[in-house]
Amino acid sequence: DLVRMIAQWCEDEGYYTSMLALQDEANMKMAEVEQYNTSTLVLRQLILDGNLNKACEILKSPPWKRYKALLFAVERQVFLETVAAQEMQKAFSLLNRRLKPLEAYARSAADFKD
């Protein structure tokens, strides 16, 4: 609402270039927020559906790359489910290749030791 009021004032005062620049920037920001919200919903649904490998793929791509702690949590769940399925060779591989590099992002040292 504030952006619309400022844009209206710019138009009323004859600052058309400023008005257009403001509207363009506001629309780009809204598009970024909308895209982020959509990908958040997709990620949430993948996790709830148990499609953890696909969730990990998404977490390794922008804009999710900076959420390493979340990636650690999902990778840890993949590891735990693999252990529960008694696929020990695969679990050991997951531990070394995917979980160990994220050890620093565990909430506590105990999270990684478990």
A tleap script that builds the chain and sets N, CA, C and O, in Angstrom:
source leaprc.protein.ff14SB
mol = sequence {
  NASP LEU VAL ARG MET ILE ALA GLN TRP CYS
  GLU ASP GLU GLY TYR TYR THR SER MET LEU
  ALA LEU GLN ASP GLU ALA ASN MET LYS MET
  ALA GLU VAL GLU GLN TYR ASN THR SER THR
  LEU VAL LEU ARG GLN LEU ILE LEU ASP GLY
  ASN LEU ASN LYS ALA CYS GLU ILE LEU LYS
  SER PRO PRO TRP LYS ARG TYR LYS ALA LEU
  LEU PHE ALA VAL GLU ARG GLN VAL PHE LEU
  GLU THR VAL ALA ALA GLN GLU MET GLN LYS
  ALA PHE SER LEU LEU ASN ARG ARG LEU LYS
  PRO LEU GLU ALA TYR ALA ARG SER ALA ALA
  ASP PHE LYS CASP
}
set mol.1.N position { 0.818 -1.189 0.000 }
set mol.1.CA position { 0.000 0.000 0.000 }
set mol.1.C position { 0.864 1.256 0.000 }
set mol.1.O position { 0.566 2.228 -0.693 }
set mol.2.N position { 1.929 1.223 0.779 }
set mol.2.CA position { 2.823 2.370 0.853 }
set mol.2.C position { 3.481 2.635 -0.502 }
set mol.2.O position { 3.619 3.785 -0.918 }
set mol.3.N position { 3.879 1.575 -1.176 }
set mol.3.CA position { 4.503 1.732 -2.495 }
set mol.3.C position { 3.508 2.354 -3.471 }
set mol.3.O position { 3.872 3.220 -4.266 }
set mol.4.N position { 2.264 1.916 -3.410 }
set mol.4.CA position { 1.236 2.487 -4.303 }
set mol.4.C position { 1.022 3.972 -4.024 }
set mol.4.O position { 0.856 4.764 -4.952 }
set mol.5.N position { 1.027 4.346 -2.751 }
set mol.5.CA position { 0.844 5.757 -2.404 }
set mol.5.C position { 2.008 6.605 -2.915 }
set mol.5.O position { 1.807 7.702 -3.438 }
set mol.6.N position { 3.211 6.091 -2.758 }
set mol.6.CA position { 4.383 6.828 -3.242 }
set mol.6.C position { 4.354 6.921 -4.761 }
set mol.6.O position { 4.663 7.970 -5.327 }
set mol.7.N position { 3.986 5.834 -5.419 }
set mol.7.CA position { 3.897 5.846 -6.881 }
set mol.7.C position { 2.842 6.849 -7.344 }
set mol.7.O position { 3.049 7.564 -8.325 }
set mol.8.N position { 1.720 6.902 -6.644 }
set mol.8.CA position { 0.672 7.863 -6.996 }
set mol.8.C position { 1.176 9.293 -6.823 }
set mol.8.O position { 0.914 10.149 -7.668 }
set mol.9.N position { 1.894 9.554 -5.739 }
set mol.9.CA position { 2.456 10.879 -5.508 }
set mol.9.C position { 3.444 11.238 -6.615 }
set mol.9.O position { 3.428 12.359 -7.125 }
set mol.10.N position { 4.306 10.285 -6.987 }
set mol.10.CA position { 5.269 10.532 -8.077 }
set mol.10.C position { 4.542 10.889 -9.365 }
set mol.10.O position { 4.951 11.799 -10.086 }
set mol.11.N position { 3.468 10.174 -9.649 }
set mol.11.CA position { 2.691 10.454 -10.864 }
set mol.11.C position { 2.042 11.837 -10.776 }
set mol.11.O position { 2.076 12.604 -11.737 }
set mol.12.N position { 1.454 12.151 -9.626 }
set mol.12.CA position { 0.807 13.455 -9.445 }
set mol.12.C position { 1.791 14.612 -9.599 }
set mol.12.O position { 1.431 15.675 -10.106 }
set mol.13.N position { 3.025 14.406 -9.163 }
set mol.13.CA position { 4.040 15.455 -9.214 }
set mol.13.C position { 4.813 15.467 -10.538 }
set mol.13.O position { 5.662 16.331 -10.762 }
set mol.14.N position { 4.512 14.505 -11.406 }
set mol.14.CA position { 5.174 14.479 -12.711 }
set mol.14.C position { 6.471 13.690 -12.743 }
set mol.14.O position { 7.228 13.796 -13.708 }
set mol.15.N position { 6.743 12.914 -11.728 }
set mol.15.CA position { 7.960 12.093 -11.689 }
set mol.15.C position { 7.653 10.710 -12.275 }
set mol.15.O position { 7.652 9.707 -11.562 }
set mol.16.N position { 7.396 10.678 -13.570 }
set mol.16.CA position { 6.958 9.446 -14.225 }
set mol.16.C position { 8.051 8.378 -14.245 }
set mol.16.O position { 7.771 7.194 -14.053 }
set mol.17.N position { 9.288 8.795 -14.477 }
set mol.17.CA position { 10.389 7.830 -14.504 }
set mol.17.C position { 10.570 7.197 -13.128 }
set mol.17.O position { 10.783 5.990 -13.015 }
set mol.18.N position { 10.486 8.012 -12.092 }
set mol.18.CA position { 10.608 7.490 -10.722 }
set mol.18.C position { 9.455 6.552 -10.398 }
set mol.18.O position { 9.643 5.517 -9.758 }
set mol.19.N position { 8.253 6.925 -10.848 }
set mol.19.CA position { 7.087 6.087 -10.615 }
set mol.19.C position { 7.272 4.727 -11.283 }
set mol.19.O position { 7.014 3.692 -10.670 }
set mol.20.N position { 7.719 4.729 -12.540 }
set mol.20.CA position { 7.909 3.472 -13.264 }
set mol.20.C position { 9.015 2.625 -12.628 }
set mol.20.O position { 8.886 1.405 -12.517 }
set mol.21.N position { 10.100 3.280 -12.214 }
set mol.21.CA position { 11.197 2.554 -11.566 }
set mol.21.C position { 10.725 1.922 -10.257 }
set mol.21.O position { 11.060 0.775 -9.960 }
set mol.22.N position { 9.957 2.664 -9.487 }
set mol.22.CA position { 9.424 2.157 -8.222 }
set mol.22.C position { 8.494 0.968 -8.459 }
set mol.22.O position { 8.582 -0.044 -7.763 }
set mol.23.N position { 7.613 1.094 -9.434 }
set mol.23.CA position { 6.688 0.004 -9.736 }
set mol.23.C position { 7.427 -1.235 -10.234 }
set mol.23.O position { 7.097 -2.357 -9.850 }
set mol.24.N position { 8.426 -1.027 -11.092 }
set mol.24.CA position { 9.203 -2.168 -11.586 }
set mol.24.C position { 9.917 -2.885 -10.447 }
set mol.24.O position { 9.896 -4.113 -10.365 }
set mol.25.N position { 10.543 -2.113 -9.576 }
set mol.25.CA position { 11.268 -2.715 -8.462 }
set mol.25.C position { 10.314 -3.428 -7.507 }
set mol.25.O position { 10.623 -4.516 -7.021 }
set mol.26.N position { 9.172 -2.829 -7.240 }
set mol.26.CA position { 8.185 -3.454 -6.351 }
set mol.26.C position { 7.648 -4.741 -6.967 }
set mol.26.O position { 7.465 -5.733 -6.262 }
set mol.27.N position { 7.395 -4.738 -8.265 }
set mol.27.CA position { 6.900 -5.942 -8.939 }
set mol.27.C position { 7.946 -7.046 -8.934 }
set mol.27.O position { 7.611 -8.217 -8.757 }
set mol.28.N position { 9.215 -6.682 -9.126 }
set mol.28.CA position { 10.270 -7.687 -9.085 }
set mol.28.C position { 10.372 -8.291 -7.696 }
set mol.28.O position { 10.540 -9.503 -7.562 }
set mol.29.N position { 10.275 -7.476 -6.674 }
set mol.29.CA position { 10.351 -7.966 -5.300 }
set mol.29.C position { 9.171 -8.890 -5.003 }
set mol.29.O position { 9.340 -9.935 -4.375 }
set mol.30.N position { 7.992 -8.509 -5.449 }
set mol.30.CA position { 6.804 -9.346 -5.241 }
set mol.30.C position { 6.957 -10.677 -5.964 }
set mol.30.O position { 6.558 -11.717 -5.439 }
set mol.31.N position { 7.531 -10.654 -7.166 }
set mol.31.CA position { 7.742 -11.891 -7.918 }
set mol.31.C position { 8.726 -12.801 -7.186 }
set mol.31.O position { 8.538 -14.017 -7.151 }
set mol.32.N position { 9.780 -12.213 -6.597 }
set mol.32.CA position { 10.747 -12.998 -5.827 }
set mol.32.C position { 10.073 -13.647 -4.621 }
set mol.32.O position { 10.287 -14.829 -4.349 }
set mol.33.N position { 9.275 -12.890 -3.911 }
set mol.33.CA position { 8.579 -13.409 -2.732 }
set mol.33.C position { 7.617 -14.520 -3.138 }
set mol.33.O position { 7.532 -15.549 -2.467 }
set mol.34.N position { 6.897 -14.315 -4.227 }
set mol.34.CA position { 5.940 -15.320 -4.696 }
set mol.34.C position { 6.657 -16.607 -5.095 }
set mol.34.O position { 6.198 -17.702 -4.770 }
set mol.35.N position { 7.782 -16.476 -5.799 }
set mol.35.CA position { 8.552 -17.648 -6.201 }
set mol.35.C position { 9.078 -18.385 -4.973 }
set mol.35.O position { 9.036 -19.614 -4.921 }
set mol.36.N position { 9.572 -17.642 -3.986 }
set mol.36.CA position { 10.087 -18.239 -2.760 }
set mol.36.C position { 8.969 -18.978 -2.022 }
set mol.36.O position { 9.172 -20.096 -1.547 }
set mol.37.N position { 7.794 -18.361 -1.925 }
set mol.37.CA position { 6.668 -19.001 -1.240 }
set mol.37.C position { 6.245 -20.276 -1.949 }
set mol.37.O position { 5.940 -21.276 -1.300 }
set mol.38.N position { 6.225 -20.248 -3.279 }
set mol.38.CA position { 5.852 -21.426 -4.053 }
set mol.38.C position { 6.850 -22.552 -3.831 }
set mol.38.O position { 6.453 -23.695 -3.606 }
set mol.39.N position { 8.142 -22.240 -3.891 }
set mol.39.CA position { 9.145 -23.287 -3.700 }
set mol.39.C position { 9.142 -23.803 -2.263 }
set mol.39.O position { 9.469 -24.965 -2.024 }
set mol.40.N position { 8.778 -22.957 -1.313 }
set mol.40.CA position { 8.659 -23.399 0.075 }
set mol.40.C position { 7.539 -24.422 0.210 }
set mol.40.O position { 7.697 -25.435 0.891 }
set mol.41.N position { 6.417 -24.161 -0.433 }
set mol.41.CA position { 5.298 -25.105 -0.385 }
set mol.41.C position { 5.653 -26.428 -1.054 }
set mol.41.O position { 5.297 -27.496 -0.556 }
set mol.42.N position { 6.354 -26.355 -2.181 }
set mol.42.CA position { 6.780 -27.571 -2.881 }
set mol.42.C position { 7.723 -28.373 -1.991 }
set mol.42.O position { 7.570 -29.587 -1.855 }
set mol.43.N position { 8.691 -27.700 -1.390 }
set mol.43.CA position { 9.649 -28.369 -0.512 }
set mol.43.C position { 8.941 -29.011 0.678 }
set mol.43.O position { 9.237 -30.150 1.040 }
set mol.44.N position { 8.028 -28.297 1.273 }
set mol.44.CA position { 7.270 -28.823 2.415 }
set mol.44.C position { 6.513 -30.088 2.025 }
set mol.44.O position { 6.527 -31.078 2.756 }
set mol.45.N position { 5.855 -30.048 0.874 }
set mol.45.CA position { 5.073 -31.196 0.427 }
set mol.45.C position { 5.966 -32.398 0.129 }
set mol.45.O position { 5.603 -33.533 0.440 }
set mol.46.N position { 7.128 -32.155 -0.470 }
set mol.46.CA position { 8.065 -33.250 -0.735 }
set mol.46.C position { 8.494 -33.924 0.562 }
set mol.46.O position { 8.553 -35.151 0.642 }
set mol.47.N position { 8.791 -33.119 1.574 }
set mol.47.CA position { 9.218 -33.678 2.862 }
set mol.47.C position { 8.078 -34.454 3.509 }
set mol.47.O position { 8.289 -35.552 4.024 }
set mol.48.N position { 6.874 -33.893 3.487 }
set mol.48.CA position { 5.725 -34.585 4.081 }
set mol.48.C position { 5.395 -35.885 3.355 }
set mol.48.O position { 4.952 -36.855 3.971 }
set mol.49.N position { 5.614 -35.897 2.038 }
set mol.49.CA position { 5.342 -37.097 1.245 }
set mol.49.C position { 6.452 -38.137 1.360 }
set mol.49.O position { 6.316 -39.256 0.864 }
set mol.50.N position { 7.550 -37.762 2.015 }
set mol.50.CA position { 8.656 -38.693 2.172 }
set mol.50.C position { 9.592 -38.746 0.980 }
set mol.50.O position { 10.439 -39.635 0.894 }
set mol.51.N position { 9.450 -37.809 0.065 }
set mol.51.CA position { 10.321 -37.753 -1.109 }
set mol.51.C position { 11.564 -36.931 -0.748 }
set mol.51.O position { 11.777 -35.834 -1.264 }
set mol.52.N position { 12.367 -37.488 0.143 }
set mol.52.CA position { 13.485 -36.752 0.719 }
set mol.52.C position { 14.623 -36.523 -0.265 }
set mol.52.O position { 15.299 -35.496 -0.195 }
set mol.53.N position { 14.845 -37.457 -1.177 }
set mol.53.CA position { 15.923 -37.260 -2.148 }
set mol.53.C position { 15.633 -36.071 -3.054 }
set mol.53.O position { 16.535 -35.291 -3.361 }
set mol.54.N position { 14.394 -35.926 -3.479 }
set mol.54.CA position { 14.017 -34.769 -4.300 }
set mol.54.C position { 14.126 -33.485 -3.477 }
set mol.54.O position { 14.548 -32.452 -3.996 }
set mol.55.N position { 13.752 -33.542 -2.207 }
set mol.55.CA position { 13.880 -32.375 -1.325 }
set mol.55.C position { 15.345 -31.962 -1.198 }
set mol.55.O position { 15.656 -30.771 -1.190 }
set mol.56.N position { 16.240 -32.937 -1.101 }
set mol.56.CA position { 17.677 -32.631 -1.021 }
set mol.56.C position { 18.161 -31.959 -2.295 }
set mol.56.O position { 18.975 -31.036 -2.240 }
set mol.57.N position { 17.669 -32.412 -3.438 }
set mol.57.CA position { 18.044 -31.778 -4.710 }
set mol.57.C position { 17.640 -30.308 -4.719 }
set mol.57.O position { 18.414 -29.448 -5.140 }
set mol.58.N position { 16.436 -30.027 -4.256 }
set mol.58.CA position { 15.952 -28.644 -4.225 }
set mol.58.C position { 16.788 -27.808 -3.256 }
set mol.58.O position { 17.112 -26.656 -3.545 }
set mol.59.N position { 17.133 -28.384 -2.117 }
set mol.59.CA position { 17.909 -27.647 -1.115 }
set mol.59.C position { 19.336 -27.343 -1.568 }
set mol.59.O position { 20.007 -26.498 -0.975 }
set mol.60.N position { 19.794 -28.014 -2.595 }
set mol.60.CA position { 21.145 -27.758 -3.115 }
set mol.60.C position { 21.150 -26.712 -4.221 }
set mol.60.O position { 22.207 -26.380 -4.758 }
set mol.61.N position { 19.982 -26.192 -4.563 }
set mol.61.CA position { 19.890 -25.198 -5.632 }
set mol.61.C position { 19.483 -23.845 -5.050 }
set mol.61.O position { 18.913 -23.779 -3.961 }
set mol.62.N position { 19.780 -22.758 -5.787 }
set mol.62.CA position { 19.357 -21.431 -5.316 }
set mol.62.C position { 17.839 -21.373 -5.243 }
set mol.62.O position { 17.207 -22.039 -6.063 }
set mol.63.N position { 17.215 -20.666 -4.372 }
set mol.63.CA position { 17.765 -19.833 -3.305 }
set mol.63.C position { 18.018 -20.600 -2.020 }
set mol.63.O position { 18.311 -19.993 -0.990 }
set mol.64.N position { 17.912 -21.896 -2.059 }
set mol.64.CA position { 17.992 -22.722 -0.855 }
set mol.64.C position { 19.407 -23.050 -0.420 }
set mol.64.O position { 19.594 -23.579 0.675 }
set mol.65.N position { 20.409 -22.756 -1.234 }
set mol.65.CA position { 21.782 -23.156 -0.914 }
set mol.65.C position { 22.250 -22.683 0.453 }
set mol.65.O position { 23.083 -23.336 1.082 }
set mol.66.N position { 21.729 -21.570 0.914 }
set mol.66.CA position { 22.208 -21.030 2.189 }
set mol.66.C position { 21.563 -21.706 3.406 }
set mol.66.O position { 21.944 -21.414 4.540 }
set mol.67.N position { 20.617 -22.581 3.194 }
set mol.67.CA position { 19.934 -23.263 4.294 }
set mol.67.C position { 20.586 -24.622 4.560 }
set mol.67.O position { 19.943 -25.665 4.444 }
set mol.68.N position { 21.857 -24.590 4.914 }
set mol.68.CA position { 22.631 -25.825 5.113 }
set mol.68.C position { 22.110 -26.634 6.303 }
set mol.68.O position { 22.154 -27.864 6.273 }
set mol.69.N position { 21.625 -25.971 7.335 }
set mol.69.CA position { 21.108 -26.697 8.502 }
set mol.69.C position { 19.867 -27.508 8.120 }
set mol.69.O position { 19.682 -28.627 8.598 }
set mol.70.N position { 19.031 -26.947 7.268 }
set mol.70.CA position { 17.852 -27.679 6.805 }
set mol.70.C position { 18.271 -28.854 5.933 }
set mol.70.O position { 17.713 -29.945 6.046 }
set mol.71.N position { 19.250 -28.634 5.067 }
set mol.71.CA position { 19.765 -29.724 4.236 }
set mol.71.C position { 20.337 -30.827 5.119 }
set mol.71.O position { 20.123 -32.009 4.849 }
set mol.72.N position { 21.063 -30.452 6.171 }
set mol.72.CA position { 21.597 -31.456 7.095 }
set mol.72.C position { 20.460 -32.280 7.702 }
set mol.72.O position { 20.553 -33.506 7.772 }
set mol.73.N position { 19.402 -31.621 8.136 }
set mol.73.CA position { 18.282 -32.330 8.770 }
set mol.73.C position { 17.624 -33.315 7.807 }
set mol.73.O position { 17.281 -34.432 8.196 }
set mol.74.N position { 17.449 -32.907 6.564 }
set mol.74.CA position { 16.816 -33.799 5.579 }
set mol.74.C position { 17.760 -34.952 5.236 }
set mol.74.O position { 17.336 -36.105 5.163 }
set mol.75.N position { 19.036 -34.640 5.027 }
set mol.75.CA position { 20.017 -35.694 4.725 }
set mol.75.C position { 20.124 -36.677 5.894 }
set mol.75.O position { 20.278 -37.880 5.682 }
set mol.76.N position { 20.042 -36.171 7.112 }
set mol.76.CA position { 20.092 -37.039 8.292 }
set mol.76.C position { 18.892 -37.986 8.306 }
set mol.76.O position { 19.021 -39.162 8.648 }
set mol.77.N position { 17.731 -37.464 7.934 }
set mol.77.CA position { 16.540 -38.307 7.883 }
set mol.77.C position { 16.681 -39.391 6.817 }
set mol.77.O position { 16.287 -40.536 7.038 }
set mol.78.N position { 17.243 -39.032 5.661 }
set mol.78.CA position { 17.496 -40.026 4.608 }
set mol.78.C position { 18.414 -41.117 5.157 }
set mol.78.O position { 18.171 -42.306 4.952 }
set mol.79.N position { 19.464 -40.700 5.851 }
set mol.79.CA position { 20.409 -41.648 6.444 }
set mol.79.C position { 19.708 -42.567 7.449 }
set mol.79.O position { 19.884 -43.785 7.408 }
set mol.80.N position { 18.914 -41.981 8.351 }
set mol.80.CA position { 18.231 -42.780 9.375 }
set mol.80.C position { 17.244 -43.770 8.760 }
set mol.80.O position { 17.117 -44.896 9.239 }
set mol.81.N position { 16.551 -43.359 7.710 }
set mol.81.CA position { 15.619 -44.269 7.042 }
set mol.81.C position { 16.364 -45.392 6.329 }
set mol.81.O position { 15.872 -46.518 6.251 }
set mol.82.N position { 17.534 -45.090 5.816 }
set mol.82.CA position { 18.351 -46.116 5.164 }
set mol.82.C position { 18.850 -47.129 6.193 }
set mol.82.O position { 18.866 -48.330 5.924 }
set mol.83.N position { 19.255 -46.651 7.362 }
set mol.83.CA position { 19.674 -47.550 8.442 }
set mol.83.C position { 18.492 -48.402 8.895 }
set mol.83.O position { 18.643 -49.603 9.118 }
set mol.84.N position { 17.322 -47.792 9.030 }
set mol.84.CA position { 16.125 -48.531 9.454 }
set mol.84.C position { 15.763 -49.624 8.454 }
set mol.84.O position { 15.231 -50.667 8.835 }
set mol.85.N position { 16.050 -49.386 7.183 }
set mol.85.CA position { 15.784 -50.388 6.146 }
set mol.85.C position { 16.905 -51.429 6.089 }
set mol.85.O position { 16.876 -52.337 5.259 }
set mol.86.N position { 17.884 -51.291 6.971 }
set mol.86.CA position { 19.032 -52.185 7.095 }
set mol.86.C position { 19.851 -52.277 5.807 }
set mol.86.O position { 20.356 -53.340 5.448 }
set mol.87.N position { 19.969 -51.147 5.129 }
set mol.87.CA position { 20.826 -51.049 3.948 }
set mol.87.C position { 22.132 -50.402 4.408 }
set mol.87.O position { 22.384 -49.229 4.136 }
set mol.88.N position { 22.949 -51.174 5.099 }
set mol.88.CA position { 24.114 -50.625 5.786 }
set mol.88.C position { 25.176 -50.070 4.841 }
set mol.88.O position { 25.784 -49.041 5.138 }
set mol.89.N position { 25.406 -50.727 3.723 }
set mol.89.CA position { 26.412 -50.231 2.780 }
set mol.89.C position { 25.996 -48.871 2.225 }
set mol.89.O position { 26.810 -47.953 2.128 }
set mol.90.N position { 24.726 -48.753 1.864 }
set mol.90.CA position { 24.207 -47.484 1.350 }
set mol.90.C position { 24.236 -46.416 2.450 }
set mol.90.O position { 24.561 -45.258 2.185 }
set mol.91.N position { 23.898 -46.803 3.669 }
set mol.91.CA position { 23.909 -45.865 4.794 }
set mol.91.C position { 25.322 -45.351 5.053 }
set mol.91.O position { 25.514 -44.161 5.304 }
set mol.92.N position { 26.306 -46.239 4.993 }
set mol.92.CA position { 27.691 -45.822 5.198 }
set mol.92.C position { 28.124 -44.843 4.108 }
set mol.92.O position { 28.818 -43.863 4.380 }
set mol.93.N position { 27.713 -45.116 2.894 }
set mol.93.CA position { 28.027 -44.222 1.777 }
set mol.93.C position { 27.372 -42.853 1.974 }
set mol.93.O position { 28.006 -41.823 1.746 }
set mol.94.N position { 26.108 -42.840 2.395 }
set mol.94.CA position { 25.408 -41.581 2.669 }
set mol.94.C position { 26.096 -40.797 3.781 }
set mol.94.O position { 26.240 -39.576 3.709 }
set mol.95.N position { 26.509 -41.517 4.794 }
set mol.95.CA position { 27.179 -40.874 5.921 }
set mol.95.C position { 28.447 -40.157 5.468 }
set mol.95.O position { 28.693 -39.013 5.852 }
set mol.96.N position { 29.237 -40.824 4.662 }
set mol.96.CA position { 30.515 -40.247 4.235 }
set mol.96.C position { 30.373 -39.189 3.146 }
set mol.96.O position { 31.059 -38.167 3.183 }
set mol.97.N position { 29.493 -39.424 2.181 }
set mol.97.CA position { 29.411 -38.516 1.036 }
set mol.97.C position { 28.487 -37.326 1.257 }
set mol.97.O position { 28.780 -36.226 0.788 }
set mol.98.N position { 27.373 -37.525 1.965 }
set mol.98.CA position { 26.374 -36.466 2.041 }
set mol.98.C position { 26.238 -35.841 3.426 }
set mol.98.O position { 25.966 -34.647 3.548 }
set mol.99.N position { 26.424 -36.638 4.456 }
set mol.99.CA position { 26.194 -36.128 5.808 }
set mol.99.C position { 27.455 -35.517 6.428 }
set mol.99.O position { 27.391 -34.458 7.053 }
set mol.100.N position { 28.570 -36.168 6.259 }
set mol.100.CA position { 29.826 -35.687 6.852 }
set mol.100.C position { 30.173 -34.261 6.408 }
set mol.100.O position { 30.591 -33.468 7.251 }
set mol.101.N position { 30.021 -33.891 5.116 }
set mol.101.CA position { 30.333 -32.511 4.722 }
set mol.101.C position { 29.440 -31.457 5.387 }
set mol.101.O position { 29.795 -30.279 5.431 }
set mol.102.N position { 28.290 -31.878 5.900 }
set mol.102.CA position { 27.352 -30.945 6.532 }
set mol.102.C position { 27.426 -30.978 8.060 }
set mol.102.O position { 26.604 -30.359 8.736 }
set mol.103.N position { 28.391 -31.686 8.594 }
set mol.103.CA position { 28.506 -31.858 10.046 }
set mol.103.C position { 28.501 -30.528 10.795 }
set mol.103.O position { 27.931 -30.437 11.883 }
set mol.104.N position { 29.114 -29.518 10.243 }
set mol.104.CA position { 29.194 -28.210 10.909 }
set mol.104.C position { 27.832 -27.542 11.054 }
set mol.104.O position { 27.677 -26.629 11.865 }
set mol.105.N position { 26.850 -27.982 10.284 }
set mol.105.CA position { 25.529 -27.358 10.307 }
set mol.105.C position { 24.537 -28.087 11.213 }
set mol.105.O position { 23.365 -27.715 11.268 }
set mol.106.N position { 24.989 -29.109 11.915 }
set mol.106.CA position { 24.121 -29.806 12.866 }
set mol.106.C position { 23.795 -28.855 14.013 }
set mol.106.O position { 24.616 -28.014 14.381 }
set mol.107.N position { 22.596 -28.989 14.575 }
set mol.107.CA position { 22.202 -28.120 15.685 }
set mol.107.C position { 23.118 -28.293 16.882 }
set mol.107.O position { 23.423 -27.335 17.592 }
set mol.108.N position { 23.552 -29.527 17.098 }
set mol.108.CA position { 24.487 -29.802 18.191 }
set mol.108.C position { 25.392 -30.952 17.754 }
set mol.108.O position { 25.105 -31.648 16.780 }
set mol.109.N position { 26.466 -31.137 18.472 }
set mol.109.CA position { 27.390 -32.224 18.147 }
set mol.109.C position { 26.701 -33.581 18.290 }
set mol.109.O position { 27.039 -34.531 17.584 }
set mol.110.N position { 25.744 -33.666 19.196 }
set mol.110.CA position { 25.023 -34.918 19.412 }
set mol.110.C position { 24.187 -35.305 18.196 }
set mol.110.O position { 23.978 -36.493 17.952 }
set mol.111.N position { 23.711 -34.341 17.438 }
set mol.111.CA position { 22.933 -34.643 16.233 }
set mol.111.C position { 23.747 -35.457 15.243 }
set mol.111.O position { 23.223 -36.363 14.596 }
set mol.112.N position { 25.007 -35.139 15.126 }
set mol.112.CA position { 25.838 -35.868 14.171 }
set mol.112.C position { 26.290 -37.204 14.742 }
set mol.112.O position { 26.434 -38.178 14.003 }
set mol.113.N position { 26.515 -37.258 16.045 }
set mol.113.CA position { 27.000 -38.493 16.662 }
set mol.113.C position { 25.938 -39.577 16.687 }
set mol.113.O position { 26.259 -40.764 16.633 }
set mol.114.N position { 24.677 -39.179 16.768 }
set mol.114.CA position { 23.596 -40.171 16.808 }
set mol.114.C position { 23.587 -40.940 15.521 }
set mol.114.O position { 22.754 -41.829 15.340 }
savepdb mol mol.pdb
quit
